[in-house]
Amino acid sequence: MTITCFIRYQIDPFQKDAFRKYAENWGGIIPRCGGHLVGYFLPHEGTNDIAWGLISFESLAAYEAYKTRIRSDSEAIANFAAAQNQRFILREERNFVEVVEGTFGVPSTLAR
């Protein structure tokens, strides 16, 4: 069973570009440390201070191994430090979810 870490961020809306850079940095770090990066998402329309990150793992044990690797990765350490120094993340919540089979990645059937 695949689990996905669903991270909800409350960000400083005036530092959206700083969060974008932070998210882009994870694009190389997360896969290298063993996570399947589903993606990071910035607010586009509506609420301007909520962003999300989704990272999948084969199991909770795989997530625990990932956490160990990421804590010793120099680029990850630097990315965490940048977020703390610039204070563009105001709050972070993590939830672990599993996909309901047959509901994820189903393309539109609308004829074009």
Sine and cosine of phi, psi and omega as CSV:
sin_phi,cos_phi,sin_psi,cos_psi,sin_omega,cos_omega
0.00,0.00,0.77,-0.64,0.08,-1.00
-1.00,0.08,0.68,-0.74,0.12,-0.99
-0.89,-0.45,0.49,-0.87,0.02,-1.00
-0.83,-0.55,0.77,-0.64,0.11,-0.99
-1.00,0.09,0.90,-0.44,-0.03,-1.00
-0.97,-0.22,0.94,-0.33,-0.06,-1.00
-0.97,-0.26,0.83,-0.56,0.05,-1.00
-0.96,-0.30,0.83,-0.55,0.00,-1.00
-0.94,-0.34,0.69,-0.72,0.28,-0.96
-0.99,-0.16,0.86,-0.51,-0.08,-1.00
-0.90,-0.43,0.33,-0.95,0.14,-0.99
-0.96,0.26,0.91,-0.41,-0.07,-1.00
-0.89,0.45,-0.31,0.95,0.03,-1.00
-1.00,0.09,-0.07,1.00,0.03,-1.00
-0.85,-0.53,0.55,0.84,-0.01,-1.00
-0.85,0.53,-0.63,0.78,0.00,-1.00
-0.92,0.40,-0.57,0.82,0.05,-1.00
-0.91,0.41,-0.66,0.75,0.05,-1.00
-0.91,0.41,-0.63,0.78,0.03,-1.00
-0.85,0.53,-0.71,0.70,0.01,-1.00
-0.89,0.45,-0.69,0.72,0.05,-1.00
-0.83,0.56,-0.75,0.66,0.00,-1.00
-0.90,0.44,-0.70,0.71,0.02,-1.00
-0.86,0.51,-0.62,0.79,0.02,-1.00
-0.87,0.49,-0.59,0.81,0.01,-1.00
-0.92,0.40,-0.34,0.94,-0.02,-1.00
-0.83,0.56,-0.52,0.85,0.06,-1.00
-0.99,-0.14,-0.53,0.85,-0.10,-1.00
-0.95,0.31,-0.77,0.64,-0.10,-0.99
-0.86,0.50,-0.77,0.63,0.02,-1.00
-0.88,0.47,-0.61,0.79,0.01,-1.00
-0.89,0.46,-0.52,0.85,-0.03,-1.00
-1.00,-0.04,0.00,1.00,0.13,-0.99
0.94,-0.34,0.08,1.00,0.04,-1.00
-0.99,-0.12,0.48,-0.88,0.11,-0.99
-0.99,-0.12,0.96,-0.28,-0.05,-1.00
-0.97,0.24,0.93,-0.36,0.08,-1.00
-0.97,0.24,-0.66,0.75,0.08,-1.00
0.46,-0.89,0.28,-0.96,0.14,-0.99
-0.93,-0.38,0.55,-0.83,-0.10,-1.00
-0.72,-0.69,0.79,-0.61,0.02,-1.00
-0.99,-0.17,0.42,-0.91,0.08,-1.00
-0.90,0.44,0.65,-0.76,0.00,-1.00
-0.86,-0.51,-0.74,0.67,0.01,-1.00
-0.62,-0.79,0.59,-0.81,-0.04,-1.00
1.00,-0.08,-0.68,-0.74,-0.02,-1.00
-0.83,0.55,0.77,-0.64,-0.12,-0.99
-0.98,-0.20,0.10,1.00,-0.06,-1.00
-0.82,-0.58,0.30,0.95,0.00,-1.00
-0.87,-0.50,0.78,-0.63,0.05,-1.00
-0.76,-0.65,0.26,-0.97,-0.02,-1.00
-0.68,-0.74,0.47,-0.88,0.16,-0.99
-0.74,-0.67,0.69,-0.73,0.01,-1.00
-0.80,-0.60,0.81,-0.59,-0.02,-1.00
-0.73,-0.68,0.79,-0.61,-0.04,-1.00
-0.97,-0.25,0.44,-0.90,0.01,-1.00
-0.61,-0.79,0.46,-0.89,0.01,-1.00
-0.92,0.39,-0.46,0.89,-0.05,-1.00
-0.25,-0.97,0.14,-0.99,0.08,-1.00
-0.92,0.40,-0.55,0.83,0.05,-1.00
-0.90,0.44,-0.63,0.78,0.04,-1.00
-0.91,0.42,-0.60,0.80,0.05,-1.00
-0.90,0.43,-0.68,0.73,0.00,-1.00
-0.89,0.46,-0.66,0.76,0.05,-1.00
-0.90,0.43,-0.64,0.77,0.05,-1.00
-0.87,0.50,-0.72,0.69,0.00,-1.00
-0.85,0.52,-0.65,0.76,0.03,-1.00
-0.89,0.46,-0.71,0.70,-0.01,-1.00
-0.91,0.40,-0.67,0.74,-0.09,-1.00
-0.93,0.36,-0.49,0.87,0.01,-1.00
-0.94,0.35,-0.31,0.95,0.01,-1.00
-0.94,-0.35,0.05,1.00,0.00,-1.00
-0.99,0.14,0.83,-0.55,-0.09,-1.00
-0.89,0.46,-0.61,0.79,0.02,-1.00
-0.94,0.35,-0.60,0.80,0.04,-1.00
-0.91,0.42,-0.70,0.72,0.02,-1.00
-0.86,0.52,-0.69,0.72,0.01,-1.00
-0.91,0.41,-0.62,0.79,-0.01,-1.00
-0.93,0.38,-0.68,0.73,0.08,-1.00
-0.87,0.50,-0.68,0.74,-0.02,-1.00
-0.90,0.44,-0.65,0.76,0.03,-1.00
-0.87,0.49,-0.67,0.74,0.02,-1.00
-0.90,0.45,-0.65,0.76,0.02,-1.00
-0.92,0.38,-0.68,0.73,-0.04,-1.00
-0.93,0.38,-0.65,0.76,-0.05,-1.00
-1.00,0.06,-0.29,0.96,0.08,-1.00
0.82,0.57,0.67,0.74,0.05,-1.00
-1.00,0.02,-0.24,0.97,0.11,-0.99
-0.99,-0.16,0.89,-0.46,-0.04,-1.00
-1.00,-0.03,-0.51,0.86,-0.02,-1.00
-0.37,-0.93,0.52,-0.85,-0.01,-1.00
-0.65,-0.76,0.75,-0.66,0.05,-1.00
-0.83,-0.56,0.65,-0.76,0.03,-1.00
-0.85,-0.53,0.73,-0.68,0.12,-0.99
-0.74,-0.67,0.53,-0.85,0.05,-1.00
-0.94,-0.34,0.80,-0.60,-0.06,-1.00
-0.78,-0.62,0.35,-0.94,0.11,-0.99
-0.86,-0.50,0.55,-0.83,-0.04,-1.00
-0.97,0.26,0.59,-0.81,0.14,-0.99
-1.00,0.09,0.89,-0.46,-0.06,-1.00
-0.78,0.63,0.66,-0.75,0.04,-1.00
0.99,0.11,0.07,1.00,-0.04,-1.00
-0.87,-0.50,-0.13,0.99,-0.06,-1.00
-0.95,-0.31,0.75,-0.67,0.05,-1.00
0.96,0.27,0.37,0.93,0.01,-1.00
-0.99,0.11,0.90,-0.44,-0.05,-1.00
-0.96,0.29,0.34,-0.94,0.06,-1.00
-0.88,0.47,0.61,-0.79,0.09,-1.00
-0.97,-0.24,0.15,0.99,0.01,-1.00
-0.92,0.40,0.83,-0.56,0.02,-1.00
-0.94,0.35,0.65,-0.76,0.01,-1.00
-0.98,-0.21,0.00,0.00,0.00,0.00
